Amino acid sequence: MTTPNPLDAYLSAGIAREDAERIAAAAPSASGTLDADWAALRAWLVPRADALARLPRKPSRSAAEALAAASLLEGGRRAREAFLLRHAAAAYDRLTLAAGQRRLLRLGELTWAAASEFPGLVPSRAEVARERELPQMHQDGLQVDQGIFLAHVFSDRERGLHLLHAMRQPTSAALDRLASFCETGRAEFPSMTLERRDGLGRISFHHQEWLN
């Protein structure tokens, strides 16, 4: 079976020709500054995101609509890869540097900050929450874009090591339980219990629906 070119795929899915031609245009090249390249990429991504949002959700798409959605998603990811290949380090600096000091942001904090500073580069909280309403097999995989972003951050040695350092820091939830754990040797979480017995640590999982 021959895969249709993007324009044909969009037209077959019922997208108006003017809109189809616009979203079928080639992605801008990443060859300038962070701000200039992001402005160009965002202008290219917005109508594609709008087109994807107008399609039915994945379980209800026709074959033509599924092909159009796949083209929109794959094209967007190739464009994000090209942008991040050039600008991942600068984007990370934008998100973590404040008054000359580098902030420690964990993975989740970093991706939400990126969604705010560079909307469309990674999904927003609302977009992720909406997709999680569906079983995984019926999702478009928007969180793949988070993975693309983080992979490029980790590919930069300085930024990747800084992110790993941030991940090694205790969370606020851990610090809140520290005094009680030191006193009782026990900490309870929604899906597990941590206990200290005779110098050994014991974790008991009690999530009833799935292991992790």
Beta strands, then each sheet from edge to edge (+ up, - down):
strand 1: 97-98
strand 2: 101-102
strand 3: 186-188
strand 4: 192-197
strand 5: 200-205
sheet 1: 1+ 2-
sheet 2: 3+ 4- 5+
end
